[in-house]
Every structure is written in structure tokens, then in C-alpha cells.
Amino acid sequence: MKALTSYLEQNRERFLDELFEYLRIPSVSSESEHKPDMERCAEWLKSALLKAGADKAEIFPTAGNPIVYGEKIVSPDAPTVLVYGHYDVMPVDPVELWNTEPFEPVVRDGKIWGRGADDDKGQGFMHVKAFEALSATGNLGCNVKFMFEGEEEIGSGSLTAWCAEHKEMLAADIILVSDTSLMGMDTPSITCGLRGLAFVEIEATGPNRDLHSGLYGGAVVNPVNALCKMIASLTDDATGRITLPGFYDDVHEFSAAEREEINAAPFDEASFAAAIGVETPRGEKGYTTLERKGIRPTLDVCGIWGGYTGEGAKTIIPSTAHAKVSMRLVAGQDFKKVTEQFITHIEKIAPEYGVTVKCTPLHGGYPYVAPTDSAAYRAAARAMEETFGKRPVPFYSGGSIPMISTFERVLGTKSILMGFGLDTDAIHSPNENYPLENFYQGIETIPLFYRYFSETASNE
Amino acid sequence: MKALTSYLEQNRERFLDELFEYLRIPSVSSESEHKPDMERCAEWLKSALLKAGADKAEIFPTAGNPIVYGEKIVSPDAPTVLVYGHYDVMPVDPVELWNTEPFEPVVRDGKIWGRGADDDKGQGFMHVKAFEALSATGNLGCNVKFMFEGEEEIGSGSLTAWCAEHKEMLAADIILVSDTSLMGMDTPSITCGLRGLAFVEIEATGPNRDLHSGLYGGAVVNPVNALCKMIASLTDDATGRITLPGFYDDVHEFSAAEREEINAAPFDEASFAAAIGVETPRGEKGYTTLERKGIRPTLDVCGIWGGYTGEGAKTIIPSTAHAKVSMRLVAGQDFKKVTEQFITHIEKIAPEYGVTVKCTPLHGGYPYVAPTDSAAYRAAARAMEETFGKRPVPFYSGGSIPMISTFERVLGTKSILMGFGLDTDAIHSPNENYPLENFYQGIETIPLFYRYFSETASNE
């Protein structure tokens, strides 16, 4: 592996230059004006896979954004690793809070700043470069397949059907994903749990037009007030629990031993709070912060709007009010069932509050729990232990990568979530960043995973 | 008065053309990009007053938008009428709901369509044309003074100080205002009550930046959820009452006889509901719709926003959430006291909900109640009876013209609210309109008011 180490050393600058090219493409999947950028980004990625040593690479058009596939088959007897990532990124607003141009990446203070620097262009690209180094130096002991989608941030709408259609092509022993975070550079971790997601938009309608709040006020239901009441009614102040009927029915309750293991992970509550500028974390009574954000479900309004939101005062009773509500789901919960429970409940209570409602599911995904006693987990743990100098801990993340559970259901393949991000990377926020150290350490760790996985997998 | 009648008849078309010129100026006071339009509109109005026969007209600059003053003094012994109106208009958004261009007035189906057609360019301009007709035909029996401000829709911030400075110049026996509505063309009415207003913007802040709703959700207060809870807590579902401590302390309770008079006015609840597309009007228990929108106070969110409000889904916990809250006040309530009660209460409950808040008062105004046993009321009632063929009824409007009570406090002068609008005029909404019939009937009624007022006032 000495040739590999020196290859990585010699190509550091070029790897970064190439990542910057990738980051400059504003591939925001939720904004339709970026449609041409999605195509351009897919083309760029296909070409990057070929340059990195793929035998073939192909762009698969979908009803949404294209999927990029590439592969290098070294031997029918070698184990096969399927790398999954996404080339789409989140919107950049509020753009005025960025200190740099979101799509003009720069390195400052040892970090790469720009939208997608971590999530998931930076992390996904580490795999392309690790693969290039293994190929170029003759160290590739696994067959490698890549699939990069362009709709992760909007619910991976096209990927499930595409996977089902290309099941044979995608056959693999493990799916390898870097789209999660480490607990810290001093606390390497492997993500063993992901929350699912049910995301619904509510439109509440009162009068048929905006009304003068003086001439009508007091005699007509205000849909903003009503929407606030409905949203307020969905959670209980005293317990911090969600009051949606049936919501907790299928929630997997972790054992005392499991909870102990979760809470044994080093976690500094004060630093967590300080980093996001809150006095004390808050949530469901009876659970710790690590549990609340890892193994307990949530209900958060991600966006709300209604009436006059411009400068100054406009005294109206708005005709409509809207909210985008995200529910993070945990082991046991089915997003389709929760989405239906949510919509049924909102439609049921709306007349009590004097409004009509239209609920639109925006996306959903299943939660995922990964086993820690598999060949892939052991290979990942060993690889990380070697580069971080410390054994990684299993971590239950609060985030969602709905496709991970879908892969298991559709392809029958488990995933290993070996992410190199940090909580401070501000993914989905202004000033997203990714430390250079994490980028390069990822590129060094991935080849070790291939090595140990090819050893352990063939022994099993 | 025959000359007057024929003057009005002969100049109908020109009056409308001139109004259209006035309506074409987009004098939106709440949007700073329209600042030059405010100046242009004031100039246009000054020139209109001079052309109509004013001895002098002048533009008074203020810290905000200019005030236009004009006068014609016929005799030191004649009673003096001070006409008040405003040349500023509301914003036009949501502009896509307009059927015509907001600032390109047209006549369709017997109505003038455009922003300001009624509120208050159309109504204010009737006074200029009635005055012109009286002057031109030698029928002016009163001294007339005009003051038109450009900040009515944003709280009349400059007018109070200006009135105090020009108290002598503004000395009058009555202030005449057309900025209200008739109960209907078949039910002429004179507005005897106006609600006051306390308008406050709340900014609720949770974490110091937008957070990933998966990685943090469940462990951190979401300021949108918290703001919804706070707003929901301000009203009581069972009674429809406002729960703000002290809010009802000073509310004037009308007597059973007064309430009977209010409810005796012809009012078709079903048509009221149908016109605004709601099944049933709703409000405070124990009061009728007419009472709820006339003599009872309100709490309405006029605008709310927070988090991601664009296309698709963005799974964040927003850092901040905002609401613009309007409280309509009734006889007895002091907007300064209510504003303070509101801010104190929100600041007190915010920590319970886990957010910090910043409350900004946006504007305020006192309620007003007018006497029905005055010379001005009798003159207005007689004038309207003559043109409408029916005695007008006293009406308690839910709207606010905060300056009316300020005039009484600063100038010591009562106002008579002889408005000619209709509820269907959609003021403050898309597709504002003003029937031609109302415009011309107003111009015919105003000279009769001058005539009867000069008779009765000099006899008192």
C-alpha cells in the first residue's frame, strides 16, 4: 500500500481542484430553474468516474434528475462494493447570511466553504478519488460500482424504481455511503441508525380573499391564527411529546442496555448547546439529548408563511396560510402510515378551527437500523481505527437518508454508513463547510475499508 | 343650486379622467421604492386643489411623506369645514390575483377598478370635485380647508406633530372625511365608531442559525413551533376571547339599548358570509357579527413567516420566526397601554416556550366614537337623505382611522365620517373597485352637507 500512500500525497492539490469544479455547479434539486445544472452536474460526474478508472460510466435519465452509474469489475470472485452518493444540494437561502459565495468554493482556516462542501459532494467525491488511487496503483481488491443520484434532498423520487429496474447491475455485497457525520475528530463513529421522514405541506384557507382586518376582524376566522392553533395542538408542552393520534404506536422502544450504550458515547451537552446558541437543549421528557435526536421521533415546522410578510404593516386577514411540517421517524415507524395519520388528523381538526385544509405529502422515507456484527461494520471500524488511532463507536443519527432502508427493501443489500462530516459543517445552512483534514482522511480511510472488507468478506 | 347640478352633469367625464390620472400614480406608502411616487402624487394633488378653486395650496414636507394643504376662505363669519383624506394606498400584492393592472384604472361593469379607486383616492377626490363645483357656481357657503396625508396606510406617523404645529391654520368647526363605507346603497349610513389599532411585530429566535431538522430535531426548540404556541395561547377557543392579561380592562361595554340599536341595522349574515366565501362567521361568544366587527376588540395575525417557504422541501429547524399581529381596539382602550401589555406578555411567556423575542410596535391609534346629536351629524344625515332617498343609520365600523381620534385630541375638532364606499369594494385586497354611482353620488351629496351645515352651524 506504499504506492497508494504516495499517490494520495502527490495528488492532494489536484483532488481539491477537481472538487472545486464539482462544487461550482449549482445543482439545487428543489429549485426548478436549476434543472440544466442538474444535467451538467451528472455529465461532470460521469466524466470524473471514467477519468478515475471506471470501466464504464453511464447517465440514466429519469422522470426527475439523472442517475450516474459507473463500475470497475476486477474479478467475479472478488466482493463487490456499491458506493452511493448524491450530487444534488440544498438551496442556499438565506443567501445574505453566507460569508462567501455559496457556489464559489474557497479554502479558509483549513476548511472548504461552499454549498455541498460536505453534503454530499465533498463526501461523495472522496470515494471517486479513493477509487482512482486504488486503481492507479493496482491495489483494487474489490469490484466497485457507483451510483450517484440527483434527488436526495427532495426525497429520492426516482431512485427506488430505478434500483428495482437495475437490480442485477447493482448486485453487491455491501453499499458504502459517506453522507453522515463523525461524533468528532476525537470520537470516530459509524452511523448505525437513521431516522425516517414524513414531510407534509398544509394549506389552510379561511375567507376567499385577503380581508381588511378592521372591517372584518373579530367576525371571521383568520387562517394564520387557526394554523398556529392546529400546529400548537400537535405537541404537548408538559411532556414534549407529539399528540398526533397513533403516532407512537409503532415506535421501537430501545432497551435499558441499548440506551446505556447510546448515552455512554462522549457527548458534551454544553458545547452542543453553545455551538447553536441556545441556553439548554429541550425535548421529550424522560430522554437525553442524544436519545432525543437519535432514537425518538419529532415534529418540526420547517417553514411557515401567510399574509403580508413585507416591509411595514398591512392590516389584513389573510385568505390562506401554509406550513411545511417535517416528522422524523424512528425504528418501527412507517412513513406512509404516519403521513396518513397526520393528514387524517389535520383534516379532522380543521373544521373545529374554522378553516378548510389541503395537505400535500412532499416526501417520506423509512428509518434504518444497521447491524454492528457484520463483516462490513468490522472492516469499516478497523479502517477508521487505523486512520483515527481510535476505535469508532456506533452512533444513532437523527438525520434521514431514506434510500438506505429502501436499498435494503429493493436490492436486499445492507449499507455501511462511514461518514466523515462534522456537526460544525453547517450542512443545509448558510456557510456550509468541510475541513480539508476530513476530506483527505476520508480518502485515506476508504481504501483501507476495501482492503479489510475484501479480506473479511471472502472469509465469511 | 340648479347651476351646481348642471355643472356636475356637464363635467362627469372630466372628473373621471382626472381621478384616473390620480389613480395611475403608484403611491404605496409602505414600500420605500415608491418614495418618488409619493412626492409626485402630492404635487399632483396640490395642483388639483388649485385648479379646483383653492386660494392657495401648499406641500409640507415631513420626515415621512409630504402633507398637501389647501384652502378657500369665503368669509370670517362662515363656518369652516376641514376635509381630511389620504393619497397613499396599500401594496398590491398578491398582484397575480388582480384581474386588471392595479395602477391602470379601467371602468368595467359600472365600477372603477384599481388600487385606491375607493380607499382613499376615489373618496378623497370627490371632495375636491364637489368643492370645485361649489366654487365655480358661486355656491360655496363655508370656508373650506383640505389636508391630505401620504402615510395613512402606515400609521400616519407625521400627521400628529404637523397638526400640532399648524393648529391655527387648521382651525375648523368640523372635519369632514370620506374614508368609510355605506352599509349598502339601500342602507345609507354614517360611521359613528371606529376601532383603534395596536400593531406589533414579533421576532422569535431559537438556535443561532438554521439547523438540519434531522441532526438536531427533537433536542432543540423550533422557533416556528414556539411562535405558533405563543400565538395560539393568545386566544381562547371556547369563548373566542383574547387571553392577553388586562386586555379587556378598559373595554367600553355598550348598554343593552345601544346594542339593540346596533343590531337593528339591516344586515344579512348569509350574504356577508357568502361574499367572503366562509360557511359561518365566527367570533367572540355572546356577540353578534355586527357587534364583533364594530364594538369588540380583536387579535389577528396579518402576516407570519419563518424557515423555508420556497418550492419543495427543505428540512430545517429555522433560526427565527416572525409574525405581524394586529389588535383592533374599541372605545375605552388605549393603544399605548395595549401595546405595552402585549409586549410585556410576549416577553414574559417567551422563555417558557424556549425562545428569545424582540417585539417592535409598528403602529397604533385610538378608537373613536362620534356623537349623533351634533350639527354636523344632522347636516350629513339630511344631505344623504336627500340623495339616497332614505335616512342614514349610525354605524359602528370595525376599521381604524387612527387620526380621527388624534384630531380630536390635538385640534379639538370632531369629525363627521360620511363615507360612500361599499363592503364589496375590496379595499386593501386585489381588485379594489369603486362603483361610478357611488363616486358621483358622493360628489352630489357633499355640497348638500356644506349647505345644511352652514345653515345649522350658524343657528347653533
Interface residues (C-beta under 8 A of the other chain):
Chain A: S29 S30 E31 S32 M90 P91 D93 P94 L97 E153 I154 G155 S181 R195 L197 F199 G206 P207 N208 R209 D210 L211 H212 S213 G214 L215 Y216 G217 G218 A219 V220 V221 N222 V224 N225 L227 C228 K229 I231 A232 S233 T235 D237 F272 I276 G277 V278 P281 R282 G283 E284 T289 R292 K293 R296 P297 T298 L299 D300 V301 C302 G303 I304 W305 G306 G307 Y308 T309 G310 E311 G312 A313 K314 T315 I316 I317 P318 A321 H322 A323 K324 S326 R328 G354 L362 H363 S397 G398 G399 S400 D423 A426 I427 H428 S429 P430 N431
Chain B: S29 S30 E31 S32 M90 P91 D93 P94 L97 E153 I154 G155 S181 R195 L197 F199 G206 P207 N208 R209 D210 L211 H212 S213 G214 L215 Y216 G217 G218 A219 V220 V221 N222 V224 N225 L227 C228 K229 I231 A232 S233 T235 D237 F272 I276 G277 V278 P281 R282 G283 E284 T289 R292 K293 R296 P297 T298 L299 D300 V301 C302 G303 I304 W305 G306 G307 Y308 T309 G310 E311 G312 A313 K314 T315 I316 I317 P318 A321 H322 A323 K324 S326 R328 G354 L362 H363 S397 G398 G399 S400 D423 A426 I427 H428 S429 P430
